[in-house]
Amino acid sequence: MLAAERRDLLVARLRRDGKLVAKELAAELGLSEDSIRRDLRELAALGLCQRVYGGAVPASPALGDYAARAQVEPGSKRAVAARAVDLVRPGGVVILDGGTTTLAVARALPQTLECTVVTHSPTVAVELLTHPGVEVLLIGGRLFKHSAVTCGAAAAEAAAAVSADVFLLGVTGVHPDAGLTTGDADEAAMKRALAARAAETYVLASAEKLGAASPYAVLPLEDVAGVVTDGREHAVATELAARGVPVLAGGGSRV
């Protein structure tokens, strides 16, 4: 089998199975694991997969710039937001992460809601200007323009003073094996710092993030209270539920 044919096979298998295991592929194709790993490196360089220990998983499509990501699965994000607002209790304190899905959550919050929102996202803070009963605490720091959030030492130090009921976490990848991932190391560290300040963390998982992964780990799935999806049937959501991860689907149901 030619190298190009082998790479086509790997891409097709990745789409079908949601992951590639180098050792298994090497045995099946009669090749060395080094040959398979070389193929995976080339596919990763083309943005066709995300390499993980022992193989590869689908690369997240949610790594484009902020404007581009706003156009990806907008309906799914609105459905996730509609379910996630139920997690924000009147009089409570919620941390809203940055990103286009959490922005959808801010837009979906009832105008009559009274609560406190802590965020490191200027776009989320501005969206809440029209919510008279929402007290907004904006965490400052170095602005990471890709996701329109603040990161760095100053932001992490400010986060350490926060105590919240719930954190609504945005990521770019939710994978049963790779866990919760994002595309920047500093942003991943900031997400962990915020998660440590909340009693519960829920992951906002619009359709393009399910089954995908990015380079930097945020949290293992066992560290979150649940994953919020848009309610559509998805093999990854079903697998997460089978592994004991609570999945809250759009419409108020659980998978």
C-alpha positions in Angstrom: 0.0 0.0 0.0 1.4 3.4 -1.0 1.9 6.0 1.6 -0.8 8.2 0.2 -3.3 5.3 0.2 -2.4 4.5 3.7 -3.0 8.1 4.9 -6.4 8.1 3.1 -7.2 4.9 5.0 -6.2 6.4 8.3 -8.4 9.5 7.7 -11.4 7.3 6.8 -10.8 5.1 9.9 -10.5 8.2 12.1 -13.9 9.4 10.8 -15.5 6.1 11.4 -14.0 5.1 14.8 -13.2 8.5 16.3 -9.7 7.5 17.2 -6.6 5.7 15.9 -4.4 3.4 17.9 -0.9 3.2 16.4 -0.1 -0.3 17.8 -3.4 -1.8 16.5 -2.9 -0.2 13.0 0.7 -1.4 12.8 -0.4 -5.0 13.4 -3.3 -4.8 11.0 -1.3 -3.2 8.2 1.9 -5.2 8.8 4.0 -2.1 9.4 6.2 -0.7 12.2 4.7 1.6 14.8 7.2 4.2 13.7 5.7 4.2 10.2 2.2 4.7 11.6 3.4 7.5 13.9 5.1 9.2 11.0 1.8 9.1 9.1 0.0 10.5 12.1 2.6 13.3 12.3 2.0 14.2 8.7 -1.8 14.1 9.2 -1.5 16.3 12.3 0.6 18.8 10.3 -2.2 19.1 7.8 -4.7 19.6 10.6 -6.5 16.3 10.0 -5.9 14.8 13.4 -4.7 15.6 16.9 -2.0 13.3 18.1 -2.4 11.8 21.6 -0.5 9.2 23.5 -0.6 5.9 21.5 -2.4 7.3 18.5 -4.6 10.1 17.3 -8.1 11.6 17.6 -10.0 14.0 15.4 -8.7 17.6 15.5 -11.1 20.2 16.8 -12.6 22.5 14.2 -13.1 25.1 16.9 -9.6 26.5 16.7 -10.2 29.2 14.2 -10.1 32.9 15.1 -13.0 34.4 17.2 -15.0 35.7 14.2 -14.7 32.4 12.4 -15.7 30.3 15.4 -18.8 32.4 15.9 -20.1 31.0 12.5 -19.5 27.3 13.5 -22.7 25.5 14.7 -24.5 28.6 15.9 -27.8 26.6 16.4 -26.0 24.0 18.5 -24.5 26.7 20.7 -27.9 28.3 21.2 -29.3 24.9 22.2 -26.5 24.3 24.7 -27.0 27.8 26.1 -30.7 27.3 26.5 -29.9 24.2 28.7 -27.0 25.8 30.5 -29.0 28.8 31.8 -30.9 26.4 34.1 -27.6 25.9 36.0 -27.5 29.6 36.9 -29.5 30.0 40.1 -31.1 33.3 41.2 -29.0 35.0 43.8 -26.0 32.7 43.0 -22.5 33.3 41.7 -21.5 31.9 38.4 -18.2 32.0 36.5 -18.7 32.3 32.7 -15.7 31.3 30.6 -14.9 33.0 27.4 -15.7 31.9 23.9 -18.6 31.9 21.5 -20.7 29.3 23.4 -20.5 31.1 26.7 -21.4 34.3 24.9 -24.6 32.5 23.8 -25.2 31.6 27.4 -24.9 35.3 28.4 -27.4 36.2 25.7 -29.8 33.5 26.9 -29.9 34.6 30.6 -33.4 36.0 31.5 -33.6 39.7 31.7 -35.2 39.3 35.1 -32.4 37.2 36.6 -30.6 38.5 39.6 -27.2 36.9 40.2 -23.5 37.6 40.1 -21.4 36.7 37.0 -17.6 36.5 37.2 -15.9 36.4 33.8 -12.5 36.9 32.2 -14.3 37.6 28.9 -14.8 41.3 27.9 -17.3 40.2 25.3 -19.4 38.4 27.9 -19.2 41.3 30.2 -20.4 43.7 27.5 -23.3 41.4 26.6 -24.5 41.6 30.2 -24.7 45.4 30.2 -28.4 45.0 29.4 -29.2 42.7 32.3 -30.1 45.1 35.1 -30.1 42.4 37.9 -26.8 40.8 37.0 -23.7 42.1 38.9 -20.7 41.6 36.7 -17.1 41.1 38.0 -14.6 41.3 35.2 -11.2 39.7 35.7 -8.4 41.7 34.2 -5.1 40.6 32.8 -3.3 40.0 29.5 -5.9 39.9 26.7 -5.6 36.7 24.6 -7.2 38.0 21.4 -7.9 34.6 19.8 -10.6 33.8 22.4 -11.2 37.4 23.7 -10.3 36.4 27.3 -7.7 37.6 29.8 -5.0 35.2 30.9 -1.6 35.3 32.6 -0.4 35.8 36.2 -2.6 38.8 36.9 -5.7 37.0 35.8 -4.9 33.9 37.7 -4.2 35.9 40.9 -7.5 37.7 40.6 -9.3 34.3 40.0 -7.9 33.0 43.3 -10.1 35.5 45.2 -13.3 34.2 43.6 -15.7 31.8 45.2 -18.6 30.6 42.9 -21.4 28.1 42.9 -20.9 27.0 39.3 -18.4 27.4 36.5 -19.6 27.1 32.9 -16.5 26.0 31.0 -15.8 26.4 27.3 -13.4 24.1 25.6 -12.5 23.2 22.0 -12.5 19.4 22.4 -14.5 16.9 24.4 -13.3 13.4 23.8 -13.9 10.2 25.9 -10.2 9.4 25.9 -8.4 12.7 25.5 -10.7 14.5 28.0 -11.3 18.2 27.8 -8.8 20.2 25.7 -8.2 23.6 24.2 -5.7 25.2 21.8 -3.5 27.4 24.1 -1.5 26.4 27.2 -2.1 29.7 29.0 -5.8 29.6 28.3 -5.9 26.0 29.6 -4.2 27.0 32.8 -6.7 29.9 33.3 -9.6 27.5 32.8 -8.2 25.2 35.5 -7.7 28.2 37.9 -11.4 29.2 37.4 -12.6 25.6 37.8 -10.8 25.4 41.1 -12.9 28.4 42.4 -16.3 26.9 41.8 -18.3 24.2 43.6 -19.2 22.6 40.3 -18.0 22.8 36.8 -20.1 22.1 33.7 -18.7 21.8 30.2 -20.4 23.5 27.3 -20.1 21.1 24.4 -21.7 22.2 21.1 -21.7 19.7 18.3 -18.3 20.5 16.7 -16.5 19.8 20.0 -17.8 16.4 20.7 -15.3 13.7 19.7 -12.6 16.2 18.9 -9.4 17.2 20.7 -6.9 20.0 20.9 -3.2 20.1 22.0 -3.6 21.2 25.6 -5.4 19.4 28.4 -7.8 21.4 30.6 -9.4 18.8 32.9 -10.2 15.1 33.0 -13.8 14.3 32.5 -14.1 12.9 36.0 -13.4 16.3 37.4 -16.6 17.9 36.1 -20.2 17.7 37.3 -21.5 17.3 33.8 -21.3 17.9 30.0 -24.0 20.1 28.5 -25.0 19.2 24.9 -27.5 20.4 22.3 -29.8 17.3 22.7 -29.1 15.8 19.3 -28.1 12.2 19.2 -24.3 11.9 19.2 -22.2 8.8 19.6 -19.7 10.6 21.9 -22.4 11.8 24.2 -23.8 8.3 24.5 -20.3 7.0 25.2 -19.7 9.6 27.9 -22.9 8.7 29.6 -22.0 5.0 29.5 -18.7 5.9 31.2 -20.6 7.6 34.0 -20.2 11.2 32.9 -23.5 13.1 33.4 -24.7 14.5 30.1 -27.3 17.2 30.2 -29.0 17.5 26.9 -30.9 20.4 25.3 -34.6 20.3 26.3 -33.8 19.5 29.9 -33.2 15.8 29.5 -30.2 13.6 30.4 -28.5 11.2 28.0 
